[in-house]
């Protein structure tokens, strides 16, 4: 089992920045990848960014050049630095972790970007 706790959400004006954090605990040695999904109001949950154990990253086209994912392996923490935020970035952001054969989710943190 892996437990995830997110933090860092909030309300920010357009073009502002926020940094999300997600701390993993439990069977962290089994983690292969970590990342973030976003669920906007009335929309399906979508993948925003992920980082694999080898350090390789992937981003959704909508956030490339504005968001950066990083991982502090020693502390089992994954970050999402969000810059140049837009109102369409509003949503609940969920941390996720992939282990061998399982996917875990955090409880989500709300990000609201006002215009």
Sine and cosine of phi, psi and omega as CSV:
sin_phi,cos_phi,sin_psi,cos_psi,sin_omega,cos_omega
0.00,0.00,0.58,-0.81,0.08,-1.00
-0.80,-0.60,0.72,-0.69,0.06,-1.00
-0.94,-0.33,0.62,-0.79,-0.05,-1.00
-0.79,-0.61,0.70,-0.71,0.05,-1.00
-0.77,-0.64,0.87,-0.50,-0.01,-1.00
-0.99,-0.15,0.38,-0.92,0.12,-0.99
-0.40,-0.92,0.23,-0.97,0.12,-0.99
0.95,-0.30,-0.09,1.00,0.02,-1.00
-0.95,0.31,0.12,-0.99,0.01,-1.00
0.28,-0.96,-0.26,-0.96,0.01,-1.00
-0.94,-0.33,0.74,-0.67,-0.03,-1.00
-0.60,-0.80,0.48,-0.88,0.05,-1.00
-0.98,0.18,0.39,-0.92,0.06,-1.00
-0.79,0.61,0.64,-0.76,-0.06,-1.00
0.97,0.24,0.04,1.00,0.06,-1.00
-0.99,0.14,-0.07,-1.00,-0.04,-1.00
-0.75,-0.67,0.47,-0.88,0.14,-0.99
-0.57,-0.82,0.42,-0.91,0.12,-0.99
-0.81,-0.59,0.83,-0.56,0.06,-1.00
-0.99,-0.11,0.56,-0.83,0.05,-1.00
-0.79,-0.61,0.50,-0.86,0.06,-1.00
-0.61,-0.79,0.86,-0.51,0.00,-1.00
-0.97,-0.24,0.80,-0.60,0.03,-1.00
-0.98,-0.20,0.61,-0.79,0.08,-1.00
-0.63,-0.78,0.24,-0.97,-0.04,-1.00
0.99,-0.15,-0.73,-0.68,-0.08,-1.00
-0.99,0.14,0.88,0.48,-0.11,-0.99
-0.94,0.34,-0.35,0.94,0.00,-1.00
-0.92,0.39,-0.28,0.96,-0.02,-1.00
-1.00,-0.02,-0.02,1.00,-0.09,-1.00
-0.95,0.31,0.79,-0.62,0.06,-1.00
-0.97,-0.24,-0.50,0.87,-0.02,-1.00
-0.39,-0.92,0.44,-0.90,0.07,-1.00
-0.71,-0.70,0.41,-0.91,0.00,-1.00
-0.06,-1.00,-0.18,-0.98,-0.07,-1.00
-0.73,-0.69,0.66,-0.75,0.16,-0.99
-0.91,-0.43,0.34,-0.94,0.05,-1.00
-0.74,-0.67,0.65,-0.76,0.11,-0.99
-0.83,-0.56,0.95,-0.31,0.02,-1.00
-0.99,0.13,0.38,-0.92,0.00,-1.00
-0.82,0.57,0.81,-0.58,0.05,-1.00
0.97,0.24,0.13,0.99,-0.04,-1.00
-0.84,-0.54,0.25,-0.97,0.05,-1.00
-0.98,0.22,0.39,-0.92,0.07,-1.00
-0.92,0.40,0.71,-0.70,-0.03,-1.00
-0.77,-0.63,0.51,-0.86,0.05,-1.00
-0.97,0.26,0.73,-0.68,0.00,-1.00
-0.97,-0.26,-0.76,0.65,-0.05,-1.00
-0.34,-0.94,0.51,-0.86,0.11,-0.99
-0.54,-0.84,0.39,-0.92,0.01,-1.00
-0.71,-0.70,0.77,-0.64,-0.03,-1.00
-1.00,-0.01,0.13,-0.99,-0.05,-1.00
-0.90,0.44,-0.42,0.91,0.03,-1.00
-1.00,0.08,0.01,1.00,0.03,-1.00
1.00,-0.05,-0.12,0.99,0.01,-1.00
-0.94,0.33,0.53,-0.85,-0.08,-1.00
-0.79,-0.62,0.39,-0.92,0.11,-0.99
-0.67,-0.75,0.55,-0.83,0.00,-1.00
-0.72,-0.69,0.52,-0.86,0.18,-0.98
-0.93,0.37,0.54,-0.84,-0.02,-1.00
-0.84,0.54,-0.55,0.84,-0.08,-1.00
-0.93,0.38,-0.29,0.96,-0.06,-1.00
-0.87,-0.49,-0.05,1.00,-0.01,-1.00
-0.85,0.52,0.71,-0.70,0.00,-1.00
1.00,0.07,-0.21,0.98,0.00,-1.00
-0.90,-0.43,-0.57,0.82,-0.03,-1.00
-0.95,-0.31,0.50,-0.87,0.06,-1.00
-0.66,-0.75,0.78,-0.62,0.04,-1.00
-0.98,-0.21,0.63,-0.78,0.04,-1.00
-0.54,-0.84,0.29,-0.96,-0.04,-1.00
-0.69,-0.72,0.69,-0.72,0.12,-0.99
-0.97,-0.26,1.00,-0.05,-0.18,-0.98
-0.87,0.49,-0.65,0.76,-0.05,-1.00
-0.87,0.49,-0.49,0.87,-0.03,-1.00
-0.97,-0.25,0.01,1.00,-0.03,-1.00
0.80,0.60,0.73,0.68,-0.01,-1.00
-0.86,-0.51,0.67,-0.74,0.12,-0.99
-0.88,-0.48,0.66,-0.75,-0.03,-1.00
-0.90,-0.44,0.45,-0.89,0.17,-0.99
-0.76,-0.65,0.96,-0.27,0.07,-1.00
-1.00,0.06,0.86,-0.51,-0.07,-1.00
-0.90,-0.44,0.90,-0.44,0.01,-1.00
-0.89,-0.45,0.28,-0.96,0.01,-1.00
0.75,0.66,0.74,0.67,-0.06,-1.00
-0.90,0.44,0.57,-0.82,0.00,-1.00
-0.86,-0.51,0.39,-0.92,0.05,-1.00
-0.82,0.57,-0.53,0.85,0.01,-1.00
-0.96,0.29,-0.10,1.00,0.12,-0.99
-0.99,0.14,-0.10,0.99,0.01,-1.00
-0.88,0.48,0.69,-0.73,0.03,-1.00
0.29,-0.96,-0.05,-1.00,0.10,-1.00
-1.00,-0.10,0.78,-0.62,-0.03,-1.00
-0.97,-0.24,0.80,-0.60,-0.04,-1.00
-0.91,-0.41,0.77,-0.64,0.15,-0.99
-0.98,0.18,0.59,-0.80,0.10,-1.00
-0.66,-0.75,0.44,-0.90,-0.01,-1.00
-0.72,-0.70,0.69,-0.73,0.06,-1.00
-0.93,-0.36,0.83,-0.56,0.13,-0.99
-0.91,-0.41,-0.11,-0.99,0.02,-1.00
-0.91,0.41,0.97,-0.23,0.09,-1.00
1.00,0.09,0.01,1.00,-0.02,-1.00
-0.64,-0.76,0.42,-0.91,0.04,-1.00
-0.80,-0.59,0.75,-0.67,-0.01,-1.00
-0.87,-0.48,0.51,-0.86,0.00,-1.00
-0.82,-0.57,0.53,-0.85,0.19,-0.98
-0.99,0.10,-0.02,-1.00,-0.09,-1.00
-0.99,0.11,-0.23,0.97,0.03,-1.00
1.00,-0.09,0.52,-0.85,0.06,-1.00
-0.70,-0.72,0.71,-0.71,-0.09,-1.00
-0.99,0.14,0.73,-0.68,0.13,-0.99
-0.85,-0.52,0.82,-0.57,0.02,-1.00
-0.83,-0.56,0.83,-0.56,0.00,-1.00
-0.93,-0.38,0.88,-0.47,-0.02,-1.00
-1.00,-0.09,0.55,-0.84,-0.03,-1.00
-1.00,0.03,0.00,0.00,0.00,0.00
